[in-house]
């Protein structure tokens, strides 16, 4: 897995009861380099695999909508891992801080911890804190087609990132995560035991009404790998062919609808991209020999397919690379100089319509779209 696996600490792999996969970003049971690596470690060490998927109560913007979406994914994962005979432990924190010590308790009996590397939100800080444990932690990057460590700097424009992508992406195109990793799992990888004392001490709360989260933001339909797969099927069948023409026409509803599934890791980018390639019967030999940096023509695909790949690869992974290389990615100072200069230049421009956050939230604008 070139540029995909990175140790988070210098603790060696040790003898233990199981390999622990701490699932925090790629929340799915297929098309995940992290799950592939965890299974490989379990096979090599001749130990069962324990999959641990937690959900905190105290994260920013915690709400019924966010929690329900993740819980749907947990239900799908529970069924998939149970069918394969792999022990799966989900934990929904009943109150902020209630889960403190749970990872450490599970780590005590682990040979190694495998976890997802994701450069955004609070996840890097959480993993950095966990790296102080006396158990080896290995980070695995399943974020995009181009690994985070394949680039050496942040890019401030899509065109510059696209040009770099075209220069170096070829060897990574053949490196695909397993689409059926739970098929034919060896017997010794199944049936990891979790200490009863841990299960008794750390109890989940899946009733949204009892959780200390924002209940004013109601759940929406969907969430989970099963719903995400259906959404992907529908996009490929009904919308992809018109994507290039319709994507800038919101009234035509051209989008894939995959953003929340990608965001919460219920669908992987590799799975989506592979389906787009398959729809056009594409293979890497069709890539242009010359690096152009162009949005169109380089992949050797029909226009709708190229337009969508530019969104899910160029624009999406531009953001991931930015977050990875700029730890201050969410600050004003992180904006490129040209962006700050433009904002400053237009700071005093007349604005005929000014709205409060509450008005924007309530759709109280002059524009029917907003």
Rosetta blueprint (number, residue, H / E / L):
1 X L
2 X L
3 X L
4 X L
5 X E
6 X E
7 X E
8 X L
9 X L
10 X L
11 X L
12 X L
13 X L
14 X L
15 X L
16 X L
17 X L
18 X E
19 X E
20 X E
21 X E
22 X E
23 X L
24 X L
25 X L
26 X L
27 X L
28 X L
29 X L
30 X L
31 X L
32 X L
33 X H
34 X H
35 X H
36 X H
37 X H
38 X H
39 X H
40 X H
41 X H
42 X H
43 X H
44 X H
45 X H
46 X L
47 X L
48 X E
49 X E
50 X E
51 X E
52 X E
53 X E
54 X E
55 X E
56 X L
57 X L
58 X L
59 X L
60 X L
61 X L
62 X L
63 X E
64 X H
65 X H
66 X H
67 X H
68 X H
69 X H
70 X H
71 X H
72 X H
73 X H
74 X H
75 X H
76 X H
77 X H
78 X H
79 X H
80 X H
81 X H
82 X H
83 X H
84 X H
85 X L
86 X L
87 X E
88 X E
89 X E
90 X E
91 X E
92 X E
93 X L
94 X L
95 X L
96 X L
97 X L
98 X L
99 X L
100 X L
101 X L
102 X H
103 X H
104 X H
105 X H
106 X H
107 X H
108 X L
109 X L
110 X E
111 X E
112 X E
113 X E
114 X E
115 X E
116 X E
117 X L
118 X L
119 X L
120 X L
121 X L
122 X L
123 X H
124 X H
125 X H
126 X H
127 X H
128 X H
129 X H
130 X H
131 X L
132 X L
133 X L
134 X L
135 X L
136 X L
137 X E
138 X E
139 X E
140 X E
141 X L
142 X L
143 X L
144 X L
145 X L
146 X L
147 X L
148 X H
149 X H
150 X H
151 X L
152 X L
153 X L
154 X L
155 X L
156 X L
157 X L
158 X H
159 X H
160 X H
161 X H
162 X H
163 X H
164 X H
165 X H
166 X H
167 X H
168 X H
169 X L
170 X H
171 X H
172 X H
173 X H
174 X L
175 X L
176 X L
177 X L
178 X L
179 X L
180 X L
181 X L
182 X L
183 X L
184 X L
185 X L
186 X L
187 X H
188 X H
189 X H
190 X L
191 X L
192 X L
193 X L
194 X L
195 X L
196 X H
197 X H
198 X H
199 X H
200 X H
201 X H
202 X L
203 X L
204 X L
205 X L
206 X L
207 X L
208 X H
209 X H
210 X H
211 X L
212 X L
213 X L
214 X E
215 X L
216 X L
217 X L
218 X L
219 X L
220 X L
221 X L
222 X L
223 X L
224 X L
225 X H
226 X H
227 X H
228 X H
229 X H
230 X H
231 X H
232 X H
233 X H
234 X H
235 X H
236 X H
237 X H
238 X H
239 X H
240 X H
241 X H
242 X H
243 X H
244 X H
245 X H
246 X H
247 X L
248 X L
249 X L
250 X H
251 X H
252 X H
253 X L
254 X L
255 X L
256 X L
257 X L
258 X L
259 X H
260 X H
261 X H
262 X H
263 X H
264 X L
265 X L
266 X L
267 X L
268 X L
269 X H
270 X H
271 X H
272 X H
273 X H
274 X H
275 X H
276 X H
277 X H
278 X H
279 X H
280 X L
281 X L
282 X L
283 X L
284 X H
285 X H
286 X H
287 X L
288 X L
289 X L
290 X L
291 X L
292 X L
293 X L
294 X L
295 X L
296 X L
297 X L
298 X L
299 X L
300 X L
301 X L
302 X L
303 X H
304 X H
305 X H
306 X H
307 X H
308 X H
309 X H
310 X H
311 X H
312 X H
313 X H
314 X H
315 X H
316 X H
317 X H
318 X H
319 X H
320 X H
321 X H
322 X H
323 X H
324 X H
325 X H
326 X L
327 X L
328 X L
329 X L
330 X L
331 X L
332 X H
333 X H
334 X H
335 X L
336 X L
337 X H
338 X H
339 X H
340 X H
341 X H
342 X H
343 X H
344 X H
345 X H
346 X L
347 X L
348 X L
349 X L
350 X L
351 X L
352 X L
353 X L
354 X L
355 X L
356 X L
357 X H
358 X H
359 X H
360 X H
361 X H
362 X L
363 X L
364 X L
365 X L
366 X L
367 X L
368 X L
369 X L
370 X L
